[in-house]
Amino acid sequence: MNAKLTKPSIVFFGTPEFAAAQLQAILEAEIPVKAVVTAPDKPAGRGKKMQQSAVKALAIKKGLNLLQPPNLKHPDFINTLRAMNADIFVVVAFRMLPAEVWKMPRLGTFNLHASLLPQYRGAAPINRAIMNGENESGITTFLLDEKIDEGSILMQKRMSIAADETAGNLHDRMMEAGKQLVVDTLYGLANNDLSPQPQTRNQKLFMAPKLFKEDCRINWKNDLTTVYNQIRGLSPYPGAFTTLINKVSGQELVLKIFQSEIDMERNMGELYTLLTDQKSFIKIIHPDGALALKEIQTPGKRSMSVQDFLNGFDLKGSWKVDV
């Protein structure tokens, strides 16, 4: 960027690591940050210890003005923001802002979204794109308006999705790519170099609603590619899962699957049963072939390779997946 370009003053809104990376990029660009707004600390883990957000940790480290309002509509918070007279508000992975907030700055409020809008509007765009088997996605900066994820587009960057890429891998690549897009958007708005474009609907739109438990349960009646995409689209979090059942004893074991491979060999045995040598592999027999498990997790345990799992668990006998 040309050093002579105008640098806008901003207020940054964000919570997780994805947002903290964008704030770090803004600071490295030496764009003035008048305040950082993040979620209040909340209890987490088995000990329910109070945990601060990644954005808060960075703000404290950099000595930034930090706000953690429990109520975004409270008059004290509104007045505090207004007094800052910031040029732009930047929102990354934060909750919905009331209109009184996002309408405040003179150059607008923009959000960084992890899809090529208008596709995959919603809370889980990275997961949903991979679960649907997309081979391309991207990131978008857009102006906030009254409707969720429907404001005018400022800038976009297209990104390919590898056939074996997980949601975690794509998340990290988007987090890195977002840094330059956010900074370029800030300069573009401040220097009147951007022409916001309304989102068009000349194609079928796929949505990205929040993930729930049932989204993570594997339906083995789906084709094998759909099952494979579900697993990588939910890896490493929240994780696709299935229930293993011992057909003799009735014992059940919930299994999360983080990595797998498709084996197209047919007629390996009874459908939906487990095939294993008890040393190096576990395969789930499917009408389309089989799914070879690579990285898995059982309740209360860490994720591990199939080989490590088989070292400590006896899968001998007749096991099947719950269909």
Contacts in CASP RR format, 6 or more apart in sequence:
PFRMAT RR
TARGET T0000
AUTHOR 0000-0000-0000
METHOD contacts of the structure
MODEL  1
MNAKLTKPSIVFFGTPEFAAAQLQAILEAEIPVKAVVTAPDKPAGRGKKM
QQSAVKALAIKKGLNLLQPPNLKHPDFINTLRAMNADIFVVVAFRMLPAE
VWKMPRLGTFNLHASLLPQYRGAAPINRAIMNGENESGITTFLLDEKIDE
GSILMQKRMSIAADETAGNLHDRMMEAGKQLVVDTLYGLANNDLSPQPQT
RNQKLFMAPKLFKEDCRINWKNDLTTVYNQIRGLSPYPGAFTTLINKVSG
QELVLKIFQSEIDMERNMGELYTLLTDQKSFIKIIHPDGALALKEIQTPG
KRSMSVQDFLNGFDLKGSWKVDV
1 29 0 8 1.000
1 183 0 8 1.000
1 184 0 8 1.000
1 187 0 8 1.000
5 187 0 8 1.000
5 190 0 8 1.000
5 191 0 8 1.000
6 187 0 8 1.000
6 190 0 8 1.000
6 191 0 8 1.000
7 29 0 8 1.000
7 30 0 8 1.000
7 31 0 8 1.000
7 32 0 8 1.000
7 186 0 8 1.000
7 187 0 8 1.000
7 190 0 8 1.000
8 31 0 8 1.000
8 32 0 8 1.000
8 86 0 8 1.000
8 87 0 8 1.000
8 88 0 8 1.000
8 107 0 8 1.000
8 186 0 8 1.000
8 187 0 8 1.000
8 189 0 8 1.000
8 190 0 8 1.000
9 31 0 8 1.000
9 32 0 8 1.000
9 33 0 8 1.000
9 34 0 8 1.000
9 84 0 8 1.000
9 85 0 8 1.000
9 86 0 8 1.000
9 87 0 8 1.000
9 88 0 8 1.000
10 26 0 8 1.000
10 31 0 8 1.000
10 32 0 8 1.000
10 33 0 8 1.000
10 34 0 8 1.000
10 86 0 8 1.000
10 87 0 8 1.000
10 88 0 8 1.000
10 89 0 8 1.000
10 90 0 8 1.000
10 186 0 8 1.000
11 33 0 8 1.000
11 34 0 8 1.000
11 35 0 8 1.000
11 36 0 8 1.000
11 37 0 8 1.000
11 81 0 8 1.000
11 84 0 8 1.000
11 86 0 8 1.000
11 89 0 8 1.000
11 90 0 8 1.000
11 105 0 8 1.000
12 19 0 8 1.000
12 22 0 8 1.000
12 23 0 8 1.000
12 26 0 8 1.000
12 33 0 8 1.000
12 35 0 8 1.000
12 36 0 8 1.000
12 37 0 8 1.000
12 55 0 8 1.000
12 89 0 8 1.000
12 90 0 8 1.000
12 92 0 8 1.000
13 36 0 8 1.000
13 37 0 8 1.000
13 38 0 8 1.000
13 89 0 8 1.000
13 90 0 8 1.000
13 91 0 8 1.000
13 92 0 8 1.000
13 94 0 8 1.000
13 97 0 8 1.000
14 20 0 8 1.000
14 23 0 8 1.000
14 36 0 8 1.000
14 37 0 8 1.000
14 38 0 8 1.000
14 39 0 8 1.000
14 53 0 8 1.000
14 55 0 8 1.000
14 91 0 8 1.000
14 92 0 8 1.000
14 93 0 8 1.000
14 94 0 8 1.000
15 38 0 8 1.000
15 39 0 8 1.000
15 53 0 8 1.000
15 54 0 8 1.000
15 55 0 8 1.000
15 93 0 8 1.000
15 94 0 8 1.000
16 53 0 8 1.000
16 54 0 8 1.000
16 55 0 8 1.000
16 93 0 8 1.000
17 54 0 8 1.000
17 175 0 8 1.000
18 92 0 8 1.000
18 93 0 8 1.000
18 114 0 8 1.000
18 171 0 8 1.000
18 174 0 8 1.000
18 175 0 8 1.000
19 54 0 8 1.000
19 55 0 8 1.000
19 92 0 8 1.000
19 93 0 8 1.000
19 94 0 8 1.000
20 53 0 8 1.000
20 54 0 8 1.000
20 55 0 8 1.000
20 57 0 8 1.000
20 58 0 8 1.000
21 175 0 8 1.000
21 176 0 8 1.000
21 178 0 8 1.000
21 179 0 8 1.000
22 90 0 8 1.000
22 92 0 8 1.000
22 112 0 8 1.000
22 175 0 8 1.000
22 178 0 8 1.000
22 179 0 8 1.000
22 182 0 8 1.000
23 33 0 8 1.000
23 36 0 8 1.000
23 55 0 8 1.000
23 58 0 8 1.000
23 59 0 8 1.000
23 92 0 8 1.000
24 58 0 8 1.000
24 179 0 8 1.000
25 178 0 8 1.000
25 179 0 8 1.000
25 180 0 8 1.000
25 182 0 8 1.000
25 183 0 8 1.000
26 33 0 8 1.000
26 90 0 8 1.000
26 182 0 8 1.000
26 183 0 8 1.000
26 186 0 8 1.000
27 33 0 8 1.000
27 62 0 8 1.000
29 183 0 8 1.000
29 186 0 8 1.000
31 183 0 8 1.000
31 186 0 8 1.000
33 64 0 8 1.000
33 65 0 8 1.000
34 65 0 8 1.000
34 84 0 8 1.000
34 86 0 8 1.000
35 64 0 8 1.000
35 65 0 8 1.000
35 66 0 8 1.000
35 67 0 8 1.000
35 80 0 8 1.000
35 81 0 8 1.000
35 84 0 8 1.000
35 86 0 8 1.000
36 55 0 8 1.000
36 56 0 8 1.000
36 58 0 8 1.000
36 59 0 8 1.000
36 64 0 8 1.000
36 65 0 8 1.000
36 66 0 8 1.000
36 67 0 8 1.000
37 67 0 8 1.000
37 68 0 8 1.000
37 69 0 8 1.000
37 94 0 8 1.000
38 53 0 8 1.000
38 55 0 8 1.000
38 56 0 8 1.000
38 59 0 8 1.000
38 66 0 8 1.000
38 67 0 8 1.000
38 68 0 8 1.000
38 94 0 8 1.000
39 53 0 8 1.000
39 68 0 8 1.000
39 94 0 8 1.000
39 95 0 8 1.000
40 68 0 8 1.000
40 69 0 8 1.000
40 70 0 8 1.000
41 50 0 8 1.000
41 51 0 8 1.000
41 52 0 8 1.000
41 53 0 8 1.000
41 56 0 8 1.000
41 68 0 8 1.000
42 50 0 8 1.000
42 51 0 8 1.000
43 49 0 8 1.000
43 50 0 8 1.000
43 51 0 8 1.000
44 50 0 8 1.000
44 51 0 8 1.000
45 51 0 8 1.000
56 66 0 8 1.000
56 68 0 8 1.000
59 65 0 8 1.000
59 66 0 8 1.000
60 66 0 8 1.000
67 77 0 8 1.000
67 80 0 8 1.000
69 77 0 8 1.000
71 77 0 8 1.000
72 95 0 8 1.000
72 97 0 8 1.000
72 98 0 8 1.000
72 101 0 8 1.000
73 98 0 8 1.000
73 100 0 8 1.000
78 100 0 8 1.000
78 101 0 8 1.000
81 101 0 8 1.000
81 104 0 8 1.000
82 104 0 8 1.000
86 105 0 8 1.000
87 105 0 8 1.000
87 106 0 8 1.000
87 107 0 8 1.000
87 189 0 8 1.000
87 190 0 8 1.000
88 105 0 8 1.000
88 107 0 8 1.000
88 108 0 8 1.000
88 109 0 8 1.000
88 110 0 8 1.000
88 186 0 8 1.000
88 189 0 8 1.000
88 190 0 8 1.000
89 97 0 8 1.000
89 101 0 8 1.000
89 102 0 8 1.000
89 104 0 8 1.000
89 105 0 8 1.000
89 108 0 8 1.000
89 109 0 8 1.000
89 110 0 8 1.000
90 109 0 8 1.000
90 110 0 8 1.000
90 112 0 8 1.000
90 182 0 8 1.000
90 186 0 8 1.000
91 97 0 8 1.000
91 102 0 8 1.000
91 109 0 8 1.000
91 110 0 8 1.000
91 111 0 8 1.000
91 112 0 8 1.000
91 144 0 8 1.000
92 111 0 8 1.000
92 112 0 8 1.000
92 182 0 8 1.000
96 148 0 8 1.000
97 109 0 8 1.000
97 144 0 8 1.000
99 146 0 8 1.000
101 109 0 8 1.000
102 108 0 8 1.000
102 109 0 8 1.000
102 144 0 8 1.000
103 109 0 8 1.000
107 189 0 8 1.000
107 190 0 8 1.000
108 143 0 8 1.000
108 144 0 8 1.000
108 189 0 8 1.000
109 143 0 8 1.000
109 144 0 8 1.000
110 141 0 8 1.000
110 142 0 8 1.000
110 143 0 8 1.000
110 144 0 8 1.000
110 154 0 8 1.000
110 185 0 8 1.000
110 189 0 8 1.000
111 141 0 8 1.000
111 142 0 8 1.000
111 144 0 8 1.000
111 149 0 8 1.000
112 139 0 8 1.000
112 140 0 8 1.000
112 141 0 8 1.000
112 178 0 8 1.000
112 181 0 8 1.000
112 182 0 8 1.000
113 121 0 8 1.000
113 125 0 8 1.000
113 139 0 8 1.000
113 140 0 8 1.000
113 141 0 8 1.000
113 142 0 8 1.000
113 149 0 8 1.000
114 120 0 8 1.000
114 125 0 8 1.000
114 126 0 8 1.000
114 137 0 8 1.000
114 138 0 8 1.000
114 139 0 8 1.000
114 171 0 8 1.000
114 174 0 8 1.000
115 121 0 8 1.000
115 125 0 8 1.000
115 126 0 8 1.000
115 129 0 8 1.000
115 137 0 8 1.000
115 138 0 8 1.000
115 139 0 8 1.000
115 140 0 8 1.000
115 208 0 8 1.000
116 136 0 8 1.000
116 137 0 8 1.000
116 138 0 8 1.000
116 139 0 8 1.000
116 140 0 8 1.000
116 156 0 8 1.000
116 158 0 8 1.000
117 140 0 8 1.000
117 142 0 8 1.000
117 149 0 8 1.000
117 153 0 8 1.000
117 156 0 8 1.000
117 199 0 8 1.000
118 149 0 8 1.000
118 150 0 8 1.000
118 199 0 8 1.000
118 200 0 8 1.000
118 201 0 8 1.000
118 205 0 8 1.000
119 129 0 8 1.000
119 137 0 8 1.000
119 203 0 8 1.000
119 205 0 8 1.000
119 206 0 8 1.000
120 128 0 8 1.000
120 129 0 8 1.000
120 137 0 8 1.000
120 206 0 8 1.000
120 207 0 8 1.000
120 208 0 8 1.000
121 148 0 8 1.000
121 149 0 8 1.000
121 150 0 8 1.000
121 205 0 8 1.000
121 207 0 8 1.000
121 208 0 8 1.000
122 148 0 8 1.000
122 149 0 8 1.000
122 207 0 8 1.000
122 208 0 8 1.000
122 209 0 8 1.000
122 210 0 8 1.000
123 208 0 8 1.000
123 209 0 8 1.000
123 210 0 8 1.000
123 211 0 8 1.000
124 208 0 8 1.000
124 209 0 8 1.000
124 210 0 8 1.000
124 211 0 8 1.000
125 137 0 8 1.000
125 208 0 8 1.000
126 137 0 8 1.000
126 167 0 8 1.000
126 168 0 8 1.000
126 170 0 8 1.000
126 171 0 8 1.000
126 174 0 8 1.000
126 233 0 8 1.000
127 167 0 8 1.000
127 208 0 8 1.000
127 211 0 8 1.000
127 233 0 8 1.000
127 234 0 8 1.000
128 206 0 8 1.000
128 207 0 8 1.000
128 208 0 8 1.000
128 209 0 8 1.000
129 137 0 8 1.000
129 161 0 8 1.000
129 170 0 8 1.000
129 206 0 8 1.000
129 208 0 8 1.000
130 161 0 8 1.000
130 165 0 8 1.000
130 166 0 8 1.000
130 167 0 8 1.000
130 170 0 8 1.000
130 229 0 8 1.000
130 232 0 8 1.000
130 233 0 8 1.000
131 229 0 8 1.000
131 230 0 8 1.000
131 233 0 8 1.000
131 234 0 8 1.000
132 206 0 8 1.000
132 229 0 8 1.000
133 161 0 8 1.000
133 225 0 8 1.000
133 229 0 8 1.000
134 161 0 8 1.000
135 160 0 8 1.000
135 161 0 8 1.000
135 163 0 8 1.000
136 158 0 8 1.000
136 159 0 8 1.000
136 160 0 8 1.000
136 161 0 8 1.000
137 158 0 8 1.000
137 159 0 8 1.000
137 161 0 8 1.000
137 170 0 8 1.000
137 174 0 8 1.000
138 156 0 8 1.000
138 157 0 8 1.000
138 158 0 8 1.000
138 159 0 8 1.000
138 174 0 8 1.000
138 177 0 8 1.000
139 156 0 8 1.000
139 157 0 8 1.000
139 159 0 8 1.000
139 174 0 8 1.000
139 177 0 8 1.000
139 178 0 8 1.000
139 181 0 8 1.000
140 153 0 8 1.000
140 154 0 8 1.000
140 155 0 8 1.000
140 156 0 8 1.000
141 153 0 8 1.000
141 154 0 8 1.000
141 155 0 8 1.000
141 156 0 8 1.000
141 181 0 8 1.000
141 182 0 8 1.000
141 185 0 8 1.000
142 149 0 8 1.000
142 151 0 8 1.000
142 152 0 8 1.000
142 153 0 8 1.000
142 154 0 8 1.000
142 196 0 8 1.000
142 199 0 8 1.000
143 151 0 8 1.000
143 152 0 8 1.000
143 154 0 8 1.000
143 196 0 8 1.000
144 151 0 8 1.000
145 151 0 8 1.000
145 152 0 8 1.000
150 199 0 8 1.000
151 198 0 8 1.000
151 199 0 8 1.000
152 196 0 8 1.000
152 197 0 8 1.000
152 198 0 8 1.000
152 199 0 8 1.000
153 196 0 8 1.000
153 197 0 8 1.000
153 198 0 8 1.000
153 199 0 8 1.000
154 185 0 8 1.000
154 188 0 8 1.000
154 189 0 8 1.000
154 194 0 8 1.000
154 196 0 8 1.000
155 181 0 8 1.000
155 184 0 8 1.000
155 185 0 8 1.000
155 194 0 8 1.000
156 181 0 8 1.000
157 177 0 8 1.000
157 178 0 8 1.000
157 181 0 8 1.000
159 170 0 8 1.000
159 173 0 8 1.000
159 174 0 8 1.000
159 177 0 8 1.000
161 170 0 8 1.000
162 169 0 8 1.000
164 232 0 8 1.000
165 232 0 8 1.000
166 232 0 8 1.000
166 233 0 8 1.000
166 235 0 8 1.000
166 236 0 8 1.000
166 258 0 8 1.000
166 259 0 8 1.000
167 232 0 8 1.000
167 233 0 8 1.000
167 234 0 8 1.000
167 235 0 8 1.000
167 236 0 8 1.000
167 237 0 8 1.000
168 235 0 8 1.000
168 236 0 8 1.000
168 237 0 8 1.000
185 194 0 8 1.000
187 193 0 8 1.000
188 194 0 8 1.000
211 234 0 8 1.000
211 238 0 8 1.000
215 234 0 8 1.000
216 234 0 8 1.000
216 238 0 8 1.000
216 239 0 8 1.000
216 240 0 8 1.000
216 241 0 8 1.000
217 240 0 8 1.000
217 241 0 8 1.000
217 242 0 8 1.000
218 227 0 8 1.000
218 230 0 8 1.000
218 231 0 8 1.000
218 240 0 8 1.000
218 241 0 8 1.000
218 242 0 8 1.000
218 257 0 8 1.000
218 321 0 8 1.000
219 227 0 8 1.000
219 323 0 8 1.000
220 227 0 8 1.000
220 242 0 8 1.000
220 272 0 8 1.000
220 284 0 8 1.000
220 286 0 8 1.000
220 321 0 8 1.000
220 323 0 8 1.000
221 323 0 8 1.000
222 230 0 8 1.000
223 288 0 8 1.000
224 262 0 8 1.000
224 286 0 8 1.000
224 287 0 8 1.000
224 288 0 8 1.000
224 289 0 8 1.000
224 291 0 8 1.000
225 262 0 8 1.000
225 288 0 8 1.000
227 286 0 8 1.000
227 291 0 8 1.000
228 260 0 8 1.000
228 261 0 8 1.000
228 262 0 8 1.000
228 291 0 8 1.000
230 240 0 8 1.000
231 239 0 8 1.000
231 240 0 8 1.000
231 257 0 8 1.000
231 258 0 8 1.000
231 259 0 8 1.000
231 260 0 8 1.000
232 259 0 8 1.000
232 260 0 8 1.000
233 240 0 8 1.000
234 240 0 8 1.000
235 258 0 8 1.000
235 259 0 8 1.000
236 258 0 8 1.000
236 303 0 8 1.000
239 256 0 8 1.000
239 257 0 8 1.000
239 258 0 8 1.000
240 256 0 8 1.000
240 257 0 8 1.000
240 258 0 8 1.000
241 254 0 8 1.000
241 255 0 8 1.000
241 256 0 8 1.000
241 257 0 8 1.000
242 254 0 8 1.000
242 255 0 8 1.000
242 257 0 8 1.000
242 321 0 8 1.000
242 322 0 8 1.000
243 252 0 8 1.000
243 253 0 8 1.000
243 254 0 8 1.000
243 255 0 8 1.000
243 321 0 8 1.000
243 322 0 8 1.000
244 252 0 8 1.000
244 253 0 8 1.000
244 254 0 8 1.000
244 255 0 8 1.000
244 274 0 8 1.000
244 319 0 8 1.000
244 320 0 8 1.000
244 321 0 8 1.000
244 322 0 8 1.000
245 251 0 8 1.000
245 252 0 8 1.000
245 319 0 8 1.000
245 320 0 8 1.000
245 321 0 8 1.000
245 322 0 8 1.000
246 252 0 8 1.000
246 317 0 8 1.000
246 318 0 8 1.000
246 319 0 8 1.000
247 318 0 8 1.000
247 319 0 8 1.000
247 320 0 8 1.000
248 317 0 8 1.000
248 318 0 8 1.000
252 322 0 8 1.000
253 298 0 8 1.000
254 298 0 8 1.000
254 299 0 8 1.000
255 296 0 8 1.000
255 297 0 8 1.000
255 298 0 8 1.000
256 296 0 8 1.000
256 297 0 8 1.000
256 298 0 8 1.000
256 303 0 8 1.000
257 293 0 8 1.000
257 295 0 8 1.000
257 296 0 8 1.000
258 294 0 8 1.000
258 295 0 8 1.000
258 296 0 8 1.000
258 297 0 8 1.000
258 303 0 8 1.000
259 293 0 8 1.000
259 294 0 8 1.000
259 295 0 8 1.000
260 291 0 8 1.000
260 292 0 8 1.000
260 293 0 8 1.000
260 294 0 8 1.000
261 291 0 8 1.000
261 292 0 8 1.000
261 294 0 8 1.000
262 288 0 8 1.000
262 289 0 8 1.000
262 290 0 8 1.000
262 291 0 8 1.000
262 292 0 8 1.000
263 283 0 8 1.000
263 289 0 8 1.000
263 290 0 8 1.000
263 291 0 8 1.000
263 292 0 8 1.000
264 288 0 8 1.000
264 289 0 8 1.000
265 289 0 8 1.000
265 290 0 8 1.000
266 289 0 8 1.000
268 275 0 8 1.000
268 283 0 8 1.000
268 285 0 8 1.000
268 289 0 8 1.000
268 290 0 8 1.000
269 275 0 8 1.000
269 285 0 8 1.000
270 285 0 8 1.000
270 320 0 8 1.000
271 285 0 8 1.000
271 286 0 8 1.000
271 287 0 8 1.000
272 284 0 8 1.000
272 285 0 8 1.000
272 286 0 8 1.000
272 320 0 8 1.000
272 321 0 8 1.000
272 323 0 8 1.000
273 284 0 8 1.000
273 285 0 8 1.000
273 318 0 8 1.000
273 319 0 8 1.000
273 320 0 8 1.000
273 321 0 8 1.000
274 282 0 8 1.000
274 283 0 8 1.000
274 284 0 8 1.000
274 285 0 8 1.000
274 315 0 8 1.000
274 319 0 8 1.000
274 320 0 8 1.000
274 321 0 8 1.000
275 281 0 8 1.000
275 282 0 8 1.000
275 283 0 8 1.000
275 284 0 8 1.000
275 285 0 8 1.000
275 290 0 8 1.000
276 282 0 8 1.000
276 283 0 8 1.000
276 310 0 8 1.000
276 315 0 8 1.000
278 310 0 8 1.000
278 314 0 8 1.000
278 315 0 8 1.000
278 316 0 8 1.000
279 307 0 8 1.000
279 310 0 8 1.000
280 306 0 8 1.000
280 307 0 8 1.000
280 310 0 8 1.000
281 292 0 8 1.000
281 293 0 8 1.000
281 306 0 8 1.000
282 292 0 8 1.000
282 293 0 8 1.000
282 296 0 8 1.000
282 306 0 8 1.000
282 309 0 8 1.000
282 310 0 8 1.000
282 315 0 8 1.000
283 290 0 8 1.000
283 291 0 8 1.000
283 292 0 8 1.000
283 293 0 8 1.000
284 290 0 8 1.000
284 291 0 8 1.000
284 293 0 8 1.000
284 321 0 8 1.000
293 306 0 8 1.000
294 305 0 8 1.000
294 306 0 8 1.000
295 303 0 8 1.000
295 304 0 8 1.000
295 305 0 8 1.000
295 306 0 8 1.000
296 303 0 8 1.000
296 304 0 8 1.000
296 306 0 8 1.000
296 309 0 8 1.000
297 303 0 8 1.000
297 304 0 8 1.000
298 309 0 8 1.000
298 313 0 8 1.000
END
